[in-house]
């Protein structure tokens, strides 16, 4: 491989990691302020409430799954790409609070469990974080997006925008992180 292609890949990889870090940091700031969504257990392996704890125990709590889904939509991954990227990036997985990578079906089911009103509230908070005048996070995210596009690599296994299919209620929040930087420029 020629040296200039290696340098371009290294630059792309650095920008991609920086982008992951920015989105993860944003989600870590916003999610603790959010109310807990209905229908989710707030402890791992809780199962159904009751004296005998019947039912299938949950493997993932709501907060790490919300972070994984936020990353998925912000970076334009489909369910397969999200599964693969979380499987490979164990440091990212640990950072968002997952011990193991969820399957694509687990991600799909988790996305359907979040109510539309909860996703709208998350969307509003993400947009508000990007619209803040002092919000350097939005500027960092936009700069990393421009740098990645300028390097000529928009698809490197995790980069390009792909449609996840199935018009889910979360489409309104799915586009929030990727379109927030554009709206921040309009609002600022």
Secondary structure, 3 states (H helix, E strand, C coil): CCHHHHHHHHHHHHHHHHHHHHHHHHHHHHHCCCCCCCCCCCCCCCCCCCCCCCCCCCCCCHHHHHHHHHHHHHCCCCHHHHHHHHHHCHHHHHHHCCCCCCCHHHHHHHHHHCCHHHHHHHHHHHHHHHHCCCCHHHHHHHHHHHHHHHCCCCCCCCCCCCCCCCCCCCHHHHCHHHHHHHHHHHHC
